């Protein structure tokens, strides 16, 4: 069982690009890793997008990543802005986050990605920002006293 590096992934871009990312950038995975994926039904209107996990599935796998997932449904709300910012809660990676896969998705879908993630078990945080495929920062923050210095030492693990 891995330690999970966990945070909320912010996505910035046009509504069209964000919806394309949520539709084409993730694949549902079953409780047994590698199980055959099923179609994930989508409910969408002018203000929201909801891609629901099929029965027997626990997460959406970020395509081309090494074990990076959104645990639960892909649900976002839009505010009719030219550039939208949405948050995908419970983004997690086994032991770390796959910066290369995030950069690839950012470039492929014309979006910006930002996440601050916590890994309690190995006592580090990650601060990642990517703009349309260009890695702006991918900093690993180490601590001499994780439980005291980390802003949320109970996250991840």
C-alpha positions in Angstrom: 0.0 0.0 0.0 1.5 3.3 -1.0 1.8 6.5 0.9 -0.5 9.0 -0.8 0.6 12.5 -1.8 -2.8 14.4 -1.6 -4.1 17.9 -2.6 -6.7 19.8 -4.5 -5.8 20.3 -8.2 -6.7 23.8 -9.6 -7.4 23.9 -13.3 -7.5 27.2 -15.2 -8.6 27.6 -18.8 -11.6 28.0 -21.1 -14.7 26.1 -20.2 -14.4 24.1 -23.4 -10.8 23.1 -22.6 -11.6 22.2 -19.0 -14.5 20.0 -20.1 -12.3 18.3 -22.7 -9.7 17.6 -20.0 -12.2 16.1 -17.7 -13.8 14.1 -20.5 -10.6 12.8 -22.2 -7.9 13.2 -19.7 -9.1 10.6 -17.1 -10.1 7.0 -17.2 -12.2 5.3 -14.4 -10.4 2.6 -12.5 -12.0 -0.3 -10.6 -11.2 -1.4 -7.1 -8.7 -3.9 -8.5 -6.1 -1.8 -10.3 -6.1 -2.5 -13.9 -9.7 -3.7 -14.0 -11.5 -3.0 -17.3 -12.7 0.6 -17.3 -16.3 1.3 -18.0 -18.0 4.4 -19.5 -18.5 7.2 -17.0 -21.8 8.9 -17.4 -21.6 12.7 -17.9 -24.2 15.3 -16.7 -23.6 18.8 -18.0 -25.3 22.1 -18.4 -24.2 25.7 -18.8 -23.2 25.9 -15.1 -21.8 22.5 -14.1 -20.1 19.4 -15.3 -20.3 16.0 -13.5 -18.6 12.8 -14.7 -19.8 10.0 -12.4 -17.8 6.9 -11.6 -19.4 3.7 -12.8 -20.4 1.2 -10.1 -17.4 -0.8 -8.8 -14.9 2.0 -9.5 -13.2 4.2 -7.0 -11.3 6.9 -8.9 -10.4 8.5 -12.2 -6.8 7.8 -13.3 -4.9 10.7 -14.9 -4.0 9.3 -18.3 -0.3 8.8 -18.9 0.5 9.1 -15.2 2.2 6.8 -12.7 -0.7 6.2 -10.3 -2.2 9.7 -10.1 -5.9 9.9 -9.5 -8.9 11.9 -8.6 -10.8 9.9 -5.9 -14.5 10.2 -6.5 -16.5 11.9 -9.2 -15.3 14.7 -11.4 -17.6 17.6 -10.4 -17.1 21.3 -11.2 -19.1 24.4 -11.4 -18.7 27.2 -13.9 -19.3 30.9 -13.4 -19.6 32.0 -17.1 -16.2 33.7 -17.1 -13.9 34.0 -20.1 -11.3 32.0 -18.2 -12.6 29.6 -15.6 -10.9 28.2 -12.5 -12.1 25.0 -11.1 -10.9 22.7 -8.3 -10.7 18.9 -8.4 -10.7 17.8 -4.8 -8.9 14.7 -3.6 -6.2 14.5 -6.3 -3.6 12.0 -5.2 -0.5 10.2 -6.3 1.2 7.1 -5.0 4.3 8.3 -3.1 4.4 11.5 -5.2 2.8 13.4 -8.1 3.7 12.8 -11.7 4.8 16.3 -12.9 5.6 15.0 -16.4 2.0 13.6 -16.8 0.5 16.8 -15.4 2.6 18.9 -17.9 1.6 16.6 -20.8 -2.1 17.1 -19.9 -1.6 20.8 -19.5 -0.1 21.1 -22.9 -2.6 18.6 -24.6 -5.7 20.4 -23.3 -4.4 24.0 -23.2 -5.0 24.4 -19.5 -3.0 25.6 -16.5 -2.6 23.4 -13.4 -1.7 24.2 -9.8 -1.5 22.0 -6.8 0.0 22.1 -3.3 0.1 18.5 -2.1 0.9 16.8 1.2 2.8 13.5 1.9 2.6 12.9 5.6 4.3 9.5 5.5 7.6 10.7 4.0 7.2 14.2 5.5 7.3 16.4 2.4 5.0 18.7 0.4 4.9 19.5 -3.3 4.2 22.9 -4.8 3.5 22.5 -8.5 2.4 25.0 -11.2 2.2 24.3 -14.9 1.0 26.7 -17.7 0.0 25.1 -21.0 2.7 22.5 -20.7 5.5 24.6 -19.2 6.5 23.7 -15.7 6.6 27.0 -13.8 7.6 25.4 -10.5 7.8 21.9 -9.1 9.2 22.4 -5.6 9.6 19.7 -3.0 9.3 21.2 0.5 11.2 19.3 3.2 10.7 19.8 6.9 12.9 19.2 10.0 9.7 18.8 12.1 6.8 17.9 9.8 4.1 17.9 12.4 5.0 21.4 13.6 6.1 23.1 10.4 3.7 21.8 7.8 0.5 23.8 7.5 -1.7 20.6 7.4 0.3 17.7 8.8 -2.7 15.3 8.8 -3.1 15.4 5.0 -1.7 12.7 2.8 0.1 9.7 4.2 
